[in-house]
Amino acid sequence: MSHPSGRHFLQIPGPTNVPERVLRAMARPTIDHRGPEFARLGLELLALIKQVFKTKHSVVIFPTSGSGAWEAALVNTLSPGDKVLMFETGQFSFLWQEMAGRLGVDVTYLPGDWRHGVDADTIESKLREDREHQIKAVGVVHNETSTGVASNVAAVRKAMDRAGHPALLMVDTISSLASIDYRHDEWGVDVGIGGSQKGLMLPPGLGFNAISEKALAASKSARMPRSYWDWQAMLANNKNGLFPYTPATNLLYGLRESLAMLHEEGLDNVLRRHRRHGEATRAAVRAWRLEVLCLNPAEYSSSSTSVVLPPGQNADELRKLILEQFNMSLGNGLGRLAGKVFRIGHLGDFNDLMLAGTLSGIEMGLELAGVPHHKGGVQAALDSLAEAAKGAHADAAQVHG
Ligand SMILES: *Cc1c(COP(=O)(O)O)cnc(C)c1O
């Protein structure tokens, strides 16, 4: 097999493209994780990561994929048999509630249609019915990566407050952190769950729990068996910048670099860039006369877009063809969406021309695969990007003029 020339386009919604700066930052000798140099790194990172979650409280970092951070959130705050409310948004909410069930939690999984986000009113009425406050936690996925639907977490918080219910609020921010606005403290989230390989532009391998005071208090009496995931040992060591076991040192070098990059660009600008790329992507899909899976414009995801193919068309064959012809990986349909949709990741280290290349590969792929569509998707996206650039240019001229 000959070597494919040029760069691979990794346009799945995570893992995302790891920038050269991060790769170079990780290519350094691993140091003593109990020594003074590591302690300084640990203290620095544990302080900086709070800004990304928009919290003043503790954030812990585990060497794990995102799923481990899900488990950590559950086992630190709950006891066997506790009732938990979760909302079906797609494959990731499904997997999370399945994990909770396997751990011995009594899950009520509120049904959804995989085309809308969390319905806060349903959560409110379920909590109102629970007069004895047996429900200990509500768990929702902020950005459902399988569907490209971003739920309104603030609305869930308000619904819980209106119901006057003391349950903890746990939010999976794995594909929204540093790509879609997430406000841990302002929204009163008790456990925010993150991962390294999406908006944070790192390889897989780090998982995060942002922990409110209420969640920390709950962990003191929670009886779920836990050892590796235990927050107490982690927090005690973190006071000095250290970890209870060997941390993923080189990924932490990478995290320092990615946090510096987010800081240099400015988190608000990062979020704005993701919104712009989401809009341009949807402009392309509309011009192709294909369907965006997300039905509610207020819930469009800025980190990924799921595209529905016309009946009888196989999305996996399209993706295979695009990989072979154009060396680009697109996300597959997960769970019940297998073969029916493909997913475009537009999060992380990404810019206008990378999006233009991505959409060009898709438009050529649609043609080659014989998927019925209209031309002009790429042009529509370019127009959308140019319009946004003009707007930003005018704003800057006003500020400087
Ligand atoms: C990627 C992702 C996960 C799973 O993370 P892993 O690292 O594969 O364990 C969970 N939830 C959401 C929303 C995700 O996007």
The ligand as an SDF file (V2000), in Angstrom:
LIG
                    3D

 15 15  0  0  0  0  0  0  0  0999 V2000
  -16.6240   10.8710   23.6140 C   0  0  0  0  0  0  0  0  0  0  0  0
  -17.7430   10.9210   24.5660 C   0  0  0  0  0  0  0  0  0  0  0  0
  -17.8550   10.0410   25.6610 C   0  0  0  0  0  0  0  0  0  0  0  0
  -16.9900    8.8190   25.8450 C   0  0  0  0  0  0  0  0  0  0  0  0
  -15.7200    9.0510   26.1310 O   0  0  0  0  0  0  0  0  0  0  0  0
  -14.6420    7.8740   26.0310 P   0  0  0  0  0  0  0  0  0  0  0  0
  -13.3940    8.6520   26.1390 O   0  0  0  0  0  0  0  0  0  0  0  0
  -14.8260    7.1720   24.7340 O   0  0  0  0  0  0  0  0  0  0  0  0
  -14.8530    6.9740   27.1940 O   0  0  0  0  0  0  0  0  0  0  0  0
  -18.8860   10.2300   26.5650 C   0  0  0  0  0  0  0  0  0  0  0  0
  -19.7920   11.2080   26.3900 N   0  0  0  0  0  0  0  0  0  0  0  0
  -19.7260   12.0490   25.3530 C   0  0  0  0  0  0  0  0  0  0  0  0
  -20.7750   13.0950   25.2170 C   0  0  0  0  0  0  0  0  0  0  0  0
  -18.7190   11.9290   24.4110 C   0  0  0  0  0  0  0  0  0  0  0  0
  -18.6670   12.7600   23.3590 O   0  0  0  0  0  0  0  0  0  0  0  0
  1  2  1  0
  2  3  1  0
  2 14  2  0
  3  4  1  0
  3 10  2  0
  4  5  1  0
  5  6  1  0
  6  7  2  0
  6  8  1  0
  6  9  1  0
 10 11  1  0
 11 12  2  0
 12 13  1  0
 12 14  1  0
 14 15  1  0
M  END
$$$$
